[in-house]
Amino acid sequence: MSQSAPSHSPIEEIAEFFGRGPSREEIRQFQLSDETQTWISELLDKEDDGTLSAEERHQLDELLIIHDVVTLIRSQVPPDAPHSEEYIGYE
């Protein structure tokens, strides 16, 4: 079954998520909506089948950039520490 692009773009999903000030754990656990994940799977299937349109190719390229940005953000989230004030480095 073919699905059209999600009602909210992945960029909008990410902007809404980070705009509300998520915790470190929420950032680590962040995932795009089920609707968007289904759409991405469909695009990847079309890519494998060789039936991806030029517009869909552009959308998939943008999604790969979004994935890389979210992965980079996650890598910059400091680990939780039981006594985080000990790690600040001020004396």
C-alpha beads as a LAMMPS data file, in Angstrom:
LAMMPS data file: protein, C-alpha beads

91 atoms
90 bonds

1 atom types
1 bond types

-500.0 500.0 xlo xhi
-500.0 500.0 ylo yhi
-500.0 500.0 zlo zhi

Masses

1 110.0

Atoms # bond

1 1 1 0.000 0.000 0.000
2 1 1 1.463 3.326 -1.058
3 1 1 1.551 6.132 1.458
4 1 1 2.007 9.808 0.709
5 1 1 4.384 12.067 2.588
6 1 1 3.470 12.516 6.257
7 1 1 1.225 15.402 7.284
8 1 1 4.124 16.982 9.207
9 1 1 7.526 17.042 7.587
10 1 1 10.364 15.329 9.448
11 1 1 11.994 18.753 9.839
12 1 1 8.835 20.051 11.529
13 1 1 8.785 17.007 13.819
14 1 1 12.367 17.645 14.871
15 1 1 11.829 21.399 15.318
16 1 1 8.772 20.761 17.526
17 1 1 10.690 18.172 19.553
18 1 1 13.748 20.349 20.222
19 1 1 11.626 23.471 20.603
20 1 1 10.020 22.089 23.748
21 1 1 13.371 21.595 25.476
22 1 1 13.675 17.811 25.779
23 1 1 15.718 16.137 28.485
24 1 1 18.945 14.289 27.699
25 1 1 17.120 10.976 27.891
26 1 1 14.361 12.187 25.571
27 1 1 17.005 13.224 23.054
28 1 1 18.620 9.803 23.274
29 1 1 15.238 8.119 22.756
30 1 1 13.922 10.439 20.011
31 1 1 12.356 8.793 16.991
32 1 1 10.339 10.191 14.138
33 1 1 6.629 9.393 14.135
34 1 1 5.385 6.003 12.971
35 1 1 3.816 7.754 9.970
36 1 1 7.180 9.216 8.950
37 1 1 9.040 5.957 9.564
38 1 1 6.567 4.105 7.338
39 1 1 7.032 6.726 4.634
40 1 1 10.828 6.415 4.866
41 1 1 10.569 2.623 4.553
42 1 1 8.453 3.061 1.437
43 1 1 11.008 5.425 -0.096
44 1 1 13.819 2.973 0.672
45 1 1 11.817 0.130 -0.906
46 1 1 11.265 2.233 -4.026
47 1 1 14.982 3.008 -4.120
48 1 1 15.765 -0.713 -3.962
49 1 1 13.216 -1.402 -6.729
50 1 1 14.547 1.407 -8.914
51 1 1 11.144 3.146 -8.963
52 1 1 12.066 6.258 -6.975
53 1 1 11.019 9.503 -8.698
54 1 1 13.308 12.529 -8.800
55 1 1 11.174 14.261 -6.136
56 1 1 11.279 11.175 -3.923
57 1 1 15.065 10.981 -4.403
58 1 1 15.310 14.580 -3.191
59 1 1 13.108 13.781 -0.182
60 1 1 15.183 10.728 0.681
61 1 1 18.405 12.747 0.426
62 1 1 16.948 15.310 2.837
63 1 1 15.962 12.541 5.243
64 1 1 19.509 11.200 5.222
65 1 1 20.804 14.661 6.154
66 1 1 18.215 14.884 8.948
67 1 1 19.319 11.477 10.206
68 1 1 22.950 12.605 10.244
69 1 1 22.078 15.808 12.142
70 1 1 20.055 13.961 14.794
71 1 1 22.853 11.398 15.169
72 1 1 25.366 14.235 15.637
73 1 1 23.149 15.920 18.244
74 1 1 22.809 12.637 20.146
75 1 1 26.578 12.204 20.127
76 1 1 26.952 15.615 21.791
77 1 1 24.580 14.867 24.671
78 1 1 26.718 14.454 27.783
79 1 1 26.169 11.315 29.816
80 1 1 24.019 11.565 32.888
81 1 1 26.075 11.805 36.061
82 1 1 24.767 11.130 39.558
83 1 1 26.443 14.304 40.862
84 1 1 26.731 16.443 37.756
85 1 1 28.076 19.413 39.742
86 1 1 31.273 17.406 40.283
87 1 1 31.866 17.401 36.533
88 1 1 31.546 21.136 35.943
89 1 1 35.202 21.749 36.730
90 1 1 34.798 24.898 38.814
91 1 1 36.616 25.189 42.090

Bonds

1 1 1 2
2 1 2 3
3 1 3 4
4 1 4 5
5 1 5 6
6 1 6 7
7 1 7 8
8 1 8 9
9 1 9 10
10 1 10 11
11 1 11 12
12 1 12 13
13 1 13 14
14 1 14 15
15 1 15 16
16 1 16 17
17 1 17 18
18 1 18 19
19 1 19 20
20 1 20 21
21 1 21 22
22 1 22 23
23 1 23 24
24 1 24 25
25 1 25 26
26 1 26 27
27 1 27 28
28 1 28 29
29 1 29 30
30 1 30 31
31 1 31 32
32 1 32 33
33 1 33 34
34 1 34 35
35 1 35 36
36 1 36 37
37 1 37 38
38 1 38 39
39 1 39 40
40 1 40 41
41 1 41 42
42 1 42 43
43 1 43 44
44 1 44 45
45 1 45 46
46 1 46 47
47 1 47 48
48 1 48 49
49 1 49 50
50 1 50 51
51 1 51 52
52 1 52 53
53 1 53 54
54 1 54 55
55 1 55 56
56 1 56 57
57 1 57 58
58 1 58 59
59 1 59 60
60 1 60 61
61 1 61 62
62 1 62 63
63 1 63 64
64 1 64 65
65 1 65 66
66 1 66 67
67 1 67 68
68 1 68 69
69 1 69 70
70 1 70 71
71 1 71 72
72 1 72 73
73 1 73 74
74 1 74 75
75 1 75 76
76 1 76 77
77 1 77 78
78 1 78 79
79 1 79 80
80 1 80 81
81 1 81 82
82 1 82 83
83 1 83 84
84 1 84 85
85 1 85 86
86 1 86 87
87 1 87 88
88 1 88 89
89 1 89 90
90 1 90 91
